[in-house]
Amino acid sequence: MIKKVMKGKNRNKYQIRIQPTDSVTGKRISWPVQYAGSKKAAVKIERQMWQEYESGLNLNDSKVVFAEDFQRYVDQRAKSISPVTLRSWQNTANSVKKYFKNAQIKQITTQLIESYAHDYVKQHHATVSRSSNIAKILVHLRNYFKSLEGKVIKENPVPENALKVFFKKSDFTVPQEWRIFTKSELQQIRNLIMTDLQNNPVQLNGSKLAILIESYTGMRVGELQALKFSDLVTESNYHTFKINDSWCNYTKSFNGSLKARPKGYSRTLLPIPENVINQVREYQTAQKNFLKQHDLSNPLNLIFLNLHDYKKADDHQPITQKGFNHMLKEICTKLSIESEGKQMSIYSFRHTVCTQLASTPEMSYPWAAEKMGHSLNMFMKTYVGVSQDINQKMNQLWAG
């Protein structure tokens, strides 16, 4: 319905109203009134309003409290995401509730989201980067509003690449680099571990053997913790592991699958030298003897069962990530391998292996990405760095 307004602030403008009815209840749906400066523009707006209604848009639902509906969305997703991911979403829901309070969905604008993002960074003294908390929160919010587009809202208030839209370049923090080991450092670490494995008691060898295997495979730490003796395979005359499970430190339980993969999916790792495989077999024998002496069992056949903590061993839990990192720190201290101001932990081996794969002549990147459990894009974008070895060669090449 179009009517010319004769008085008030909208005098001489054309008021446009539509009065659709709910097909289920038969009740009239309240639709926002709009105004136009001419009859022609009013007719066009009225036609667009009916198109929006007929396409399924229900602006009535936009009166729902945003924080409450976002919590509903998170609860709805709970069964389809991992506990760690759910925790991240719940943290966003808690933050949304605290900041937006009783604001309705229709009141949430791009400007308001931007103000929230800046307030979050300020209040939490947080960094701004692709891997920062605010980056994850903005992705969560965009996904939520995307589910409402064309149904409850006309346009997503969270733009694509919101981080770059909302923050200046000078606001961003340069992420701390990961320490990438040189080939020489890797060899030193491996030699020291091989020597120690021959001389130390079995309960002290688990973390060292884990680091040794990690230095060749670059597998995720959760995958390393879930590694089983039965995962040992021979592929094209090369020894390696075929894995299908991972450990979650947050829930202290096995996931039953690999990261972002369906249950039953398995991945074969990079080849491992025969002398390392022999160490695994020797460790298996030593572990069996230790468990028998202490009346413990290993029904899950875990390689890195926590023998250092009898309670955790009895609960069939693997060595912790903290334990791996502590052992790596001891080894690097012995070898005078410094962090050089970069992040250095057992995860450094993943970055190191990926970097070596990427810099190997004639390497098939799709093959390398599959071995590391990533898409080709993620492999190149996230893990491929410049090692000291490559850096030195490039300097020599350029200077020469």
N, C-alpha and C positions, 0 to 999 in steps of 0.2 A: 504494500500500500504506500502510495506517494502523496504527500500533502504539503502545500506551501505554508510556511510558518509566517504568521502576520505580526507577532510581537515577541519580545524577549531577546536574548543574546543571539539567537539564530534567525532573527527576523529577515524575511525575504529569501531565506534558504529553503531547500526542499527536504523534508523529513522522509526517511525511508524506513519502513518497518515490514517485517514478515512475521507470520504467526503459524509456524509449522506445528503439527501435532505428533506426539509420540505414537508410533505404529502399534506398540504393545499396550500401553495404558490408555491411549486415546486423549491424554491430557495435552494441553497447549504447552509448547516449549518456549521459554523466554529467550528471545534472540536480541542481541545488542542493536539499538537504534543507531542509524548513521545519517549524516546530512551531506547535501551536495549543493553547489552553487547554481546549477541549472537543471532544468527538467530532463534534458538529454543525459547528463551525467548521473542523475538520480535513477533513471531507467536502467542504465548500465550497471549501477551498483546493486539495484534490486535483483537483476538477473544473476549477478555474481553471488549474492547472498543465498538465493535458491539453489544455485549449483553447489555451493559449499554444503548446504544442508543435505541435498540429495546424494552427495559423495560420501556422506557418513560423518561429516564434521558436526560435533555436538558441543557448542560453546557453553552449554549449561554445566558440563562436567569440569569446565575450567574454574569453577567456583570452589572446587575441592581444595583443602589445605595442601600446599605443595609438599611440606615435610612429611605429612602423613601418607600421601600417595607415593612418595619416593620410598618410604619404608615398606609399603605394600609391594612395590616393584622389586626391592631387594629380597624380601621374604619369598616372593614368587620364584626368584632365581636360585634360591638356596640349594635346591636339590640338583641343580645342573652345573654347579661350579665347585671347585675344590674348597676345603676349609680355609686355606690361606687366602684365596681370592675373595671368599665370602667375608673374611675379616676386614679386608681392604674396603669392600663395598659398605660394610656396616660402619666403618670409621667415617666414610663419606656421609652416610645417613645421619650419624650423630652430629656431625659438623653442620649439615644442612638444617637440622632441627634447632640447633643452638643459634644460628645466624638468621634464618628466615622466619623462625617462629610460626605465627599463624597466617603468614602471607598465602594468598590463593595462587593457583597455577597461572591465572590470567594476569596476575600482577608481576610475574617474573619476566623481566626484560633483559636484553643483552647488557645494558648499562648496569643493571643490578647484579648480574652474574660477574661482570668485570670488577665491580666494587667489592664483591665477596672475595674474589680471587686475590686482590691486593690486600684486603683485610686479613685473609688467612696467612699470607706470606709474612705480613707485619707481626701479627699476634704470635705466630709460631717461630719467628726468626728463621723461616724456611728458605731454602735455596730455590732457584727457578732454573730448571733444566728438563730435558726430555724424560729423565728418570725420576724427577722429583714428585713429592706427594701431590702438589697442586696440579701437576700434569695428569696424574691418574684420576684425581677428582673431576677435572674438567672433561675427561673422556667418559667417566661414569655419568655425569650430568648430560652430556650430549647424547649418549646412548638412551638414557631415560626419556629425554624430550623427543628423540627420534621415534620412539614407540607411540608418542601422542600426536605426531604430525598428521594432519588430515583427518583426525578424529576429535581431538580436544583443542588443539592449537593449529594456527595456520602456518607458522614458521618456527623453526628451532631457534631459541634465544642463545644457544651456545654455538658459535660459528666453528667451521672447520679450522684446524690449527689454531685453536683458541689461545694457546699459550703465546704464540707469536702476535696475535691480534691484540691481546690484552697488555702485553709487557714490551717495553723498549729493549733493544739489543743490550743496552748497558745494564739492564736488570738481571740478565742471565748470568748464571755462575758456570764457569768452565769446570766440567766434571773432572774429578781426580782420575788420572790414568791408572791403568792396571800395570803392574810390574810384569814385563815379559822377559823370561829367562833366555839367555844366549845358549847356543849349542854347547859351549864350553861349560857353562854353569849347570846345565842339565846333566852333562856327563859326570861332573863332580858330585852332584846330588845322588845320582844313580850308583856311582862307585862306592860312596860312603855307606849307602843303605845296603848294598850287596854284602859289604864287609860285616856290617852290624848284624845282618840276618843270620850270619854263620856263628856269631859269638854271643848274642843276647838270648835270654829266656823267652819263650813263646809269647808270654803275656805282654812283653814290651815290643814285640815285633809287628803287631797288627797295624798300627798307624804307619809304620815305616813301609810295610808291604803295600799299603793303600796308596801312599805317596808315590811309590815306585810304579805301580800300575797306572796311576793318574798321569804320571809324566809321559806315558806312551799313548794314552787314550783320550785325555782331556774330557772325560765324561763328567756330567753334573755330579755334585757332591751327593745328592739324594740317591742317584743311581749307583754310585760307588758304595754307599752304605747298604744298599739292598743286594749287592753282588753275592751270588751263590757259587759254590764249587761246581754245581751242576750246570752253570752257565758257560762253562768252558767248552769251546767247539773248535773244530778245524775247518777252515774255509779256504779252498783253493791252495791247499798245502801250507797255509799260514794259521798259526794259533791265535785265538782271540776269545772274546766273550760275546754271547748273544743274550741281550737283556730284555726284560719286559716288565720290570717293577722299579719302584723308587720309594725312598723313605721320606716321611714328612716330619721335620723337627717340631713343628707347631703342635701337631696332634700326637706326636710320638707313636706313629703307626705307619704301616706300609700303605701306599696309595692303591696298589693293585694294578697300576698302569704307569706308563712313562708320561712325562709332562706333555700336556696338550695332545695326547694320543688316546684312542679308545682302548678299552681293556682287551687284551689278547694280541695287541700290536707288539712286535718285537723289533729290535735293532741290533745289527752286528757292528761291533766296534772296530777300530783300526787294528791292524796286526800287532802282535806283541812278541818280542824275541823269545826263543825257546828257553834260554837260561832263566828268564823271569817266570815262565810257566813252570819250570822245574822248582823254582822257589815257592810257588803257590802250592804245588803238590807236597813238597816237604813241610810246608806250614800246615797243610791239612792233616798230615800224620801227627805232627807235634800238637796241634789243637785237639785232636781226638784223645791223645794221651792225657793232656791237661784236664779236659772235661771229665774223663773217667776218674782221674785222681781226686777231683773235687766234687764228684757226684753231680755233675751238671750235664745238660744235654743241648743239642743243637738241631732240633727237628726241622728248622727252616733251611738248614744246610748253608748258613751264612758264612762267608769268608771272614768278615770283619765283626764277628760277634764280640761284644765288649768283655774281654777276659780280665780287664783291669778292675772292673766293678762287678762283684759277684751277684749283686741284686739285679743289675741290668742284664747280666748274662743269663740269670735264671728267668728273667722276663723276655728273653730272646731279643734283646735290643742291640743294635750295632754301636760301634764306637761313634762318639759325637763329632760333629763338625769342629767343635771347639778343640777336641782332642787331636784331630788331624792338624789343625792350625798351630797348636802348641808344639807338636812334634816338628812341623816344618820350620817353625821359628828357631827351635834348638839346632836343627840341621844347618840352616842358613847362618846362624851365629858361629857354628864350628867352622864353616867354610868361608866366613867373612863376606857373605853375599848380602848386600844392603838393599833396602827398599827403594833408596834414591828418591824419597819423597812421594812415592807412588803407593797405591794399594797393593799389598802383597799378602796373599793367603793361598790356600790350596786351589782356590779358583783361578789363580794366576796361570796354572798349568793349562786350563781350558783356553785361555787367551793365547798362551804360548803355542800350543798345538795348532790352533786355528790359523795363527799367523804363519807358522811354518808351512801348513798345507797350502795357504794362499800364495806363498812365495816360492813354491816348488814348481820348476819348469814343467810345462805340459800337464799340470794337475787338472783333473776334471773337477771343477767346482761343485757341480751337482752331486758327484760321488762324495766329495769331502763334506758337503752340507748334510747329506744323509747320514754319514758316519757320526757326525756331531749331533744329530737329532734336531736339525733346523731347516727352515726353508732356505733356498739359495739367497733370497733377499736379506733375510735376517743374518745369515752367516757373513755376508759381505758387509752389511751395515753395522752390526753390533760387535763382532768379534775380531774382524781383520784389522790388525794394527801394524805398526812398523817396528820390527825388532831391531835391537842394536846391531846384529849381524848384517841385516839388510841396509840399515842406516850407514854403516861403515862402508859397505860395497858401493852404495850410491854416491857417497862423498868422494870416494876414490875415483869412481867413474866420471863424475862431473869435474873434479879437480884435474884429472888426467887429460 
